[in-house]
Amino acid sequence: MNWTMAARAERMNPSFIREILKVTERPGIISFAGGLPSPKTFPIAEVNAAVTKILTEDGEAALQYATSEGYSPLREAVAKMLPWDVSPDQVLITTGSQQGLDLIAKILIDKDSIIWVESPTYLGAVQAFTPMEPRVVSVACDDDGLDVELLEVQLKNTPADQKPRFLYLLPNFQNPTGRTMPESRRAKLSVLAKAYGLCLVEDNPYGDLWFDQEPPDTLTSRNPEGTIYLGSFSKILAPGLRLGFMVLPSVLYPKMLQAKQAADLHTPSLNQRVLYELLHSDFIPKHKPSIRALYKSQLEAMLGALEREMPATVTWNKPIGGMFLWLTLPKHIQSQALLHKAVEQGIAFVPGAAFYANESETEHNKLRLSFVTASVEQINKGIAILAKCIADEDGFQPTRE
Ligand SMILES: Cc1ncc(COP(=O)(O)O)c(C=O)c1O
């Protein structure tokens, strides 16, 4: 049979990260690559108890088709959980926040629509947007995220017919860089967004994973009708439950709902009820601090190992939450070439090139390290091996001691 595929299928490329994850499944590999939460944090006993309770008390409804908006008590609980004034009517339960990105692509992007993204940005968002054929334009960023001064210039210089449909950004513990946007920038961005009519998509799957201090208020709380908020339970419960949500401006809700209906009718009813049970017990308020403490200690182990082992030509940031840090190699070392050598030595990471929307701005000497899935022992061993691979590429460089 000759199947003729849609042109958009041509534009879908296998995720670079998924290819790397295949490598990491090899026995013996120490992986800093995947964005996988630590399985130690998965609430297996609590989910088990919740499933038993639901199936015993409400089994028929939990296994039946349901409304596309989501389980009403869950929508109420989500609205109540958020630290700004949210009506349950604005909440759309999604099958992971990744589905929210897909719905946004369908409802907000036409062929050649312009969308703005951070540089670098979350690869999965670019993958969700690309089939709709947008022109993806990057906005300038630095170690504190979006550079609002340069954004203002960009906004001033953008003719009306080049206006973006939205700016997609991750203010908290960004994937891939781990950086966080400070309050001053958020405040200025909100003012600019209102003044220039710039619509925002705020993706916040890592927001609860702060270490010492809560991040500043969300952008959505400052301008709810001008911002789409994407939330996720993947990082504080378990990604396999596939539970996320959108908080939507009222004007967008009906169309997003139709797109959701067409995509999967609704998010699994049983999973939604499990989440509702957990949100209603005192489990989550106790669980979040334990994840934060674990991830903070993992980060400290990785920072310690980097300090000890890395050549003096290598630098990295110190995230204040989340799961990733961003490492900068000397300019002449390409992280993609380094990956091949590192994998031979049993180490995996994600080369920075995977996260840039456009080749012209790609920085080939960056790489993303996840500090949450490997054990401390593996971190110590793996960073030492990685440092040796880098030193070998770089010629001999004295270590920091
Ligand atoms: C920035 C960002 N957005 C969205 C997602 C998708 O998360 P999920 O669909 O599991 O909620 C991820 C997953 O890692 C992510 O890093």
PDBQT file of the ligand as one rigid body, heavy atoms in Angstrom, charges set to zero:
ROOT
HETATM    1  C1  LIG A 501       8.324  23.117  30.146  1.00  0.00    +0.000 C 
HETATM    2  C2  LIG A 501       7.470  21.932  30.059  1.00  0.00    +0.000 A 
HETATM    3  N1  LIG A 501       6.193  22.079  29.683  1.00  0.00    +0.000 NA
HETATM    4  C3  LIG A 501       5.372  21.021  29.594  1.00  0.00    +0.000 A 
HETATM    5  C4  LIG A 501       5.825  19.755  29.861  1.00  0.00    +0.000 A 
HETATM    6  C5  LIG A 501       4.867  18.601  29.721  1.00  0.00    +0.000 C 
HETATM    7  O1  LIG A 501       4.535  18.108  30.967  1.00  0.00    +0.000 OA
HETATM    8  P1  LIG A 501       3.291  17.154  31.235  1.00  0.00    +0.000 P 
HETATM    9  O2  LIG A 501       2.611  16.917  29.921  1.00  0.00    +0.000 OA
HETATM   10  O3  LIG A 501       3.857  15.904  31.812  1.00  0.00    +0.000 OA
HETATM   11  O4  LIG A 501       2.416  17.893  32.186  1.00  0.00    +0.000 OA
HETATM   12  C6  LIG A 501       7.141  19.544  30.254  1.00  0.00    +0.000 A 
HETATM   13  C7  LIG A 501       7.636  18.186  30.528  1.00  0.00    +0.000 C 
HETATM   14  O5  LIG A 501       8.708  17.937  30.950  1.00  0.00    +0.000 OA
HETATM   15  C8  LIG A 501       7.993  20.666  30.356  1.00  0.00    +0.000 A 
HETATM   16  O6  LIG A 501       9.266  20.561  30.721  1.00  0.00    +0.000 OA
ENDROOT
TORSDOF 0
